Amino acid sequence: MRRLVLIAALLGSYPALLASALWPAPAVFGVVAALSYVVEHLSSRATRPLPELLGRLHLGLTVRFAARQTMALLLVARTAGVESRWFVALAAGMFALHLARAGHTGLALRLKGTLSRMPVSTRNLDVAALRVPRMPPPFLRDSRSVRFLYLDALPVLGAAFGAVTAAAGAGLALVLGVAGTLALIPYVRRATPLTDRARVLEIVGEQVEKYRPEVILYFSGATAAAYQARMWLPTLERISRRAIVVLRERGMANHLDSTTLPMVCIPSSADLMSFRALFSAKLCLYVSNVGRNVHMLRIPTLRSAFLNHGDSDKEASFNPFSRVYDEVWVAGPAGRDRYRRARVGVRDESVHEVGRPQLEGISTEGPGLPYRTVLYAPTWEGWNDDLFHTSLITMGPRIVRALLDHRPELRIVYKPHPLTGHRDKSAARAHRRIVAMIEAAELAKSKARHPSRASGETPRIEHLIVTGSEPHLYDCFNECDLLITDISSVVADFLASEKPYAVTNVAGLPERAFHERYPSTEAGVLLGEDLAGLADFLDGEDTLARARVKLRSYLLGPEYPDALTRFNAAVERVFTES
């Protein structure tokens, strides 16, 4: 609805501007023009589809601003006449303003291109010798030069006060535009040395060689999948060997948490395979199966180990692609058994149980609130229908509705998978429905709450929707008493808390077949599509506590020695054997 209102207001302003310019009615023109700029600004801050929709209708940003300028010229022509020197000055000034914007855009694109074509970018490495220039303010490095377009508000709004004011506004706008363009030149000049590919690779290579990395964490993928690498950073900071992170997509480092580990991003496969500074390492760890892994796998001096980004009963945890690695590292005996049962060509002696060091901060105690908290953490829809385990589409809104209607009231923490809606838009729609339901419930409670409630009264329950990287999933574990989730690594990780959990049976399998196919669910409550087991899960007696403790050892390995010790021992074994 908001999008339609913005479109109607924006497009409707142009006929009004034309009519008030031809009439002429300068005061009306000024009011409509001012409102038009306000709506333009709101439209730019709206959801992405709105600007894209206007662009597909051939009503892009530049066209809209040029149309307003044309209306201002018409108004001045009607009030002062086309023979007026101020009309000529206004027309020339507006044209020159577009030339200044074009110059700025060219410089901004060159600066952006220089930085984007760097063969390697770094983090936590001393590359002062590269003399990477300080970046200009965001409005100056914007390659679309949007801020420059808004300078035309000076002559357009000035037209409502007469030809002289409009021409003066055009002159001032031109001065500001030229100043902004000239201000970008020093930044472009200082960035030019970064185009020397050989020099950049040499300087970064020297710093990596000085660090002498021993273990590499390799990651390639979409920014939404950055969590796959992010979860391993704290662990690698604590091992006894020097670790480095190797990325392939530009800007990926911005989506990883703050870390002390050095990072290098090398987009080119040729540059990566010839980047000899990495050859001091003996072990390369992989967290996902992507095509770009092959570039690192081709380096013969590196022993490869597949970590994955979580142990689960999903098919991704026993992917046949795993046999390309020298070793496969799993959390506990369950991971080894998955590969045994799957018979995908991964030899048993290649599988090593290393634990899940990330889970050491998970508490076995609840949040201790006067009410219970339920975490609903559905998985995403998977790359294909064989990997479709999400409950969002068929069950999600009904699960959340049941939780909202439950008495006594429950607190809901809703944390969907980062890739939700990536393949199936119906998952994204279900997600939006759930968010709307929770927000509506919060709004209703807020309106019903009396401002003078007694201080001793039970505190208001506030639900939580988590769509970003914070709070972390494991923080959500510590904030809940119960979990509802799908077949995913969330199940195995949550077992570290030993708290009750329920798993959705999206495929509608018989209970025995379901537990045989997905062993991680054996100590949990099974939720069918009719949600028949939900009431007992929320209100019934917890009879599975001992089963959860036993299953925890099977999925995550023994409690002693701790997971970090076992993981570090696996790293050391590689160095001992090499």
N, C-alpha and C positions, 0 to 999 in steps of 0.2 A: 504494500500500500504506500509506504513512504517513498519507494522508488517511483511509483506512478505520479505521486504528488510533485516530486522534484522535477520529473520530466515535463509534466504539464506546466509547471510554473516557469521552467527555463524556456521551453519552446514558445509558451504563450507570451513571453515578454517581447519577442521580436516583432510580432504584428503591432503590439502597443507602441514600441519604439518607432516603427515605421510611420504609424498614423500620427503620432505626436511630432515627428520630424517634418512630415509633409503639411501638417495643419497650418502653421507650426504652433506648437505649445511648449515652449522651453521648460517651464516649471514641471509639467507632466513628464516630459522627456527625462529630466533630471531624476525625478522620483523613481520612474520605471527603470532607468539605467542603474541606479544605485541598488534597487532590489534585484536586478538581474545579476549583478556582481555577487551579491550575497548568496543567491541560489547557485550560482556557478561554483562558488567556494564550497558550499554544502555538498554539491554533486561530486566534487573532486574527492571529498572525504567519505563518500558513500561506498557501499560494497562494490567490489571490482566490476561486476557485470554492467553497472550503469554506464561508466565511461566507455566500456567496450561496445555496448548497445548503440550509443550515440555515434560512435565511430563507424559501425557497420551501416548506419543510416546516412553516412556521408555528412554527419554533423559533428565532426571532430573538434578538438579544442581550438585549433587555429582558425577554422571556419567560423566558429561561434564568436571569437573575438573580432575577426575581420568584419563580420556582419554588424557588430555594434559600432565599429569605427565608421563603417559606411553610413549608418544611420546618423552618426554625429556629423559627418560631412554633409549629408542632406539637410540637416537642421541648420547648419551654418550657411549653406547655399540659399536656403529659403529666407533666412533672417538678414544676412549681410550681402548676399548676391555672389555669384560665381566670379564677378569681376574684382571682388575685394581682395586686396593683397593678403589679408588675414586668412581668407579661405585658401589661397595658394600656399601660404606658409603652413597651415594646418595639414593640407594634403601632403606636402613635401615632408613635413615632420613625421607623419604617420608612416609614410613609405620608408623613410630613413630608419625609423624605429624597428621595422621588420628586418632591414639590412643589419642593424646592430644585433638583433636577436640571432640572425643567421650566422654572423661572425662568432657570437658566443657559443652557439650550438656546435659549430665546427671545432672550436677549441676544446669544449667540454667532451666531445666525442673522441678527440685525439687523446686527451688526458685519460679518459676511461679505457680507450683502446690500448694505450701504453701499459697501463696497470694490468689489464686483463690478458695481455699477451706476454706477460712475464713468464718465463719457463718454469719458475718455482717461486712459491711464496712461503713464508715461514712464520712461526710463532715460538716464543721462548728461546730464540737463538740470537746471538749478537751479530747482526748483519749491518752494523753501522757503516761499514766500508761501502755498502751499496748507495749510501746517501739518499735513501728513499725520502722524497720531499713530504713535508707536512701537507695534509690535504686542505684544500680551500673549504670555506663554509658550504653546507649542503646546497644552498640556493645557487651558489656559483658553479658547483660541479654537476648540477642537474642538466643532463644532456638534452632534455626536452625544453629547457629554458622557460618553464612555466611562469616563474616569478616575473620574467621580462614581459610576458603578455599582460600581466596585471598593471604594468606601467601605463598602459593606454587608458586607464581609468582617469588619469589627469586630463588629457584632452577631451575624452568622451563626456565626463561629468562637467568639464569646463565649458562645453558647448551649450549647456543650459544657461550659462551666465553671459554668453556672447562670444563673438568671433575672436576678440582680442584674448579673452581668458582661455579659449580653446587652443589658440595658437601658442600662447605662453605655456600651457600645459603640455603641448606636444614638444616644445623646446626643452622643458625641464625633464620630461620623460626620456627624450633622446640623450640628454646629458647623463642621466643616471644609467641608461642602457649602455652607452659607450664606456662609461666608467667601469661598469661591471665586466664588460668584455675585456678591457685593458687590464683589469685586475687579475684576470685568469692567465694572462700571458706568462708571468714569472713562474707560475706553477707548472705550466706545460714545458717551459724551457728547462726547469730543474728536473723534470721527469724524463727528459729525452735520453739520458745515459742508460736508463733501464731497458731500452730497446736493444742493448748489446747483449744478445743471448748468451754468448760464450762467457762474457765477463760475469753475468749474474750467476750462471751455473758454477763457475769457478769459485766465486766468493762464498756462496752458500755451501758448496762442497767442502771448502776449507773448514768452515765452522762445524759441519757435521762430522768431519774426520777428527777434529779436535775433541768433540764430545765422545767419539768412539762408541757408537751404539752397539749393543749386544742383542737386544730383542726389539723386534718391529711389530707394532700393531697396525695392520693394514686395513683401510676401509675405503669403500667406494659405494655410492648409492645416492638416493634422493635425500634432500634435506629433512624430509619428514621421517626418514629412517635413521637420523643421526643418533637416536637413543641407543641403537645397536652397538655403536662404538663408545658412546658416553658412559655406559654402565661399567666398562672395563678400565676406565682411566684411573680411578682411585686405587684399584688393585695393582696396576702396573707401576704406580708411584711407590708402592711399598715392597716390591720384590727386590732381591739382592743384586739384580743385574740392571744395567743402564738401558732404559727403554726409550723408543722414539715412535711417534705416530706418523704414518705415511698416508696422506689423503690424495684423492684424484680429482675431486670437483672443487672448482674455485669457490671460495667463500664458505666452504664446509666448516672450517675452523670456528666461524662465528656461531655455529649451532651446537658447539661442544662446550661443556662446562669449563670453568676456569681450572687450569691444571698446571703443574710445574713441568710436565713432560714437553720436550721439544716436539714441534710439528713441522713437517714439510709437506707442501701440496705440489705434486708434479703431475699436471694434466696429460702431458704427452707420454705415450707408451715408450717411444724411442728414448726420450730423455730419462725416463725411469730406469729402463733396463741398462742404460749406460752410466747411471749415476753411481760411480764407484765408491762414493763416500759411505754408502749403505752396506758395502760388501764386508765390513768388519763384523756385522751381525751374524749370528749363527742360527737364530730362530725367528720365524715370522708367523704371527698369529692372525687368523682370519675370523671375522665375526659373522659373515654372511656369504652366501653363495651367489656371486654375481660374475658376469662375463669378464669384467676387468681384472679379476683375480689372476687370470692367466698370465698377465704381464709380469707380476712378481713371482709367480710359480716357475717362470722360465729361468730364474736366476739359480743356477745349480748349487751354489754354496750355501743356500738357505734351507734349513729344515722347516717344513711347513706343518702347522698344527691348526686344525679347525676348532675354534672355541664355541661357535654359534653365539646367539644373543639370548639364550635361555633354553633350558631343557624342558621339553613338553612331549605330549603324545601326538602332536601334529606330525604329519608326514615330513615336514621340513626338518624334523629332528632325526630323520634317518634317510635323508636325501641320497640317491645314488651318486650324486656329484661329489659326495664326501670322500669317495675313494681316490680322488686325485691328490689328496693331501697325504703326507707321510704319516701323520698321526691325527686322531680324532680325540679331543678332550671332552669328557662328559662329567657331570656332577657326581653321579653315584652309580650303583649297580644297574639301576633302571635304564640308564642311557646305554650301557653295554648290551643289555638284553634287547633293547629296541633294534639295534643293528643285527643282533643274532637272529631275531625273528624275521626281520625284513629281508635278509639274504640279498643285500644290494651290492655285495662285493667288497665290503669293508672287513678286513681281517681282524679277528678278535685281538691279536697281539698288537694291533695298531691303535686300539682303544685304550685310553688311560683315564682313570677316575681321579679328578682333581678338585672336586667340591665346587661350591659357589661362594667365593670370598665376599661377594657383595652383600650377603645376607646377614653378616654378623651384627648389624645394628638393629635387626628386627626383634622386637620385644614379644615375649609370650604373654604379657599382660595387656589387658584392654586399656582404653583411655581413661577409665575411672570416672566417667560422667554419670550424672543421675538418670541418664537415659541411654539406650543402646544405639550404636551406630552401625549401619549396614553399608558396606562398600560394594557398589555394582561396577565391575570392571570388565565389560565385554571385549572380546577380541575384534579384529577387523574381518572383512569378508574374504580375504585371501586372494592369491593371484588367479585362481581358477575355482571351478565348482567343487573339485575334489578336496580343496583346502578350505571349503566354506564351513566355518564353525561358529560364526557370529550369531548371537541371539537377538541382536539389535532389531533386525527387520521383522522377524516373526513374533518375538516375545518381549523385546525391550520395553516398549511403552506400557505394556500390561504389567510387567514386573514392577516398574517404577510407580504405576498407578496403585498397585496393591500395597507397595511400601508406604506411599503417601496416605492411603486410607487406613492403614493399620492402627489399631488401638491396643495398648498405649502407643503414643506417637514415637516414631523412630527418626533418627537423623540419617539422612542419605548423603553419602559421598559418591558422586558419579564421575568415574574416570574412564572415558573411552580410549581405545587404542589410537596412537598417533596417526595411523594410516586409515582411519575410518573414512569411508566414502571414496577412497582412492580408486577403487575399481567399480563399485556398484553405488550409483547415486541414491538408490533407495535406502542404503545404510545411512547416508548423510541426512536424508529426509527424516528417518527415524530418530537420528541423533537430535535434530532440531526440535522434533516433537517432545522428546524427553526434556531437553533444556527448557522449552516453553512451559511444560507441566511443572517443573520444579520452580521456575521463576514465578509462575502464577500462584503456586502454593505459598511461596515466600511473601508475595505481595498481599495475598489474602490474610495471612497471619499478621502482617505488619498493620493492615487496616483495622483488624479486629483487636489488636493489642491496645489496651487502655493506657494513656500516657502516665497515669498516676498509680500504676500497679505497685503493690506492696513489695518492699525490698526482700522479704523472706520468701516470696513466691518462687516456684520453680523457674529457672531461666529459660528464655525462649530458645527453641531448637532452631538452629540455622543450618540449612543444607549447604552442600558444597559441590560446585561443578568444576572439575579440573580438566582443562583442555590443553594446557601448556606443559612445559617440563617441570614446573614447580606447582604445588609440592610433588616430590618424587613419589613414585608408586609405593616404595617401601615406607615412606612417611605416612601414606594413606593406610598401609597395613597397621601401623602403630596407632592410628586414629580410629580404628574400627574394632567392633566386637565380632562381626560376622562378614563373610564374603559371599557374593554371588558372581560367578564368572563363567566363562566358556572353556572349551578345551584349548589350553595355551600354557605357556610357561608360568603364567600367573599362579596356576594351581600349585606347581612344585615349589615356587618361591614362597607362597603363602604358608606352606606347611612348616616353614621355619618358625612361624608364630604359634603353631599347634592349636590355632583357634578353629572353630567350626566353619565349614565352607559348603557351598552348594554349587553344582555344575549343571549347566543346561544341556538337555538332550535334544539338540536341534534336529538331528536326523530321525528321531523317533525310534531308536533301536530298543529292543527288549533289554531290560535291566542287566541281565546276566551277560548278554553279548556286549553291552556298552562297557561294563567294567572290565571284561576280558580284552576289549580293543583299546581301552584307555585306562591303564592300571593306576594312573595318578588320581582317579576319581573314587577309588575303592573305599576311602575313608571319608567320603563326602556324601551329601544328600543329592539325589538325582532329581532334577526339575524337568518334567515333561512339558510339552507345549500347552497343556491345560493348566499348568502351574499347580497341580494337585498336591505336590509335596511342599509347597511354599509355606503354608500355615504351620505344619509340623516343624519345619526348619526354624521358623521364627519363634514359635511358642512351645515347642515340644522339648523333651528332656534330651540332653546331649549324651548319647550312648556311644559315640565314636572316638572319644578322647584317646583311649589306648591305641586304637587303630591308627590314629593320626601320628602318634609318636613312632610307631613301627614303620609306617609308610614314609615318614620323614627320612629315616636312615636309608631306606631303599632308594629313594629318589635323590637325596642330597649327599649321601655318604655318611660315614661315622661322625659323631660329634667331636671325638678326639682321635688324632690331633686335629686342630681346627683347620678350616678350609684354606686359609691363607698359607699355612704351613705346608699343606699338601700341594697347593698350587705352586708355591715357590720350589718345592722339591721336584715337581715335574719339569720346571724350567731348568733347574740345576742338572737333572738327569741328562737332558739334551746336550749340555756342555760337557758333561763327563763322557758321554758316548761318542761325541764328535772328534 
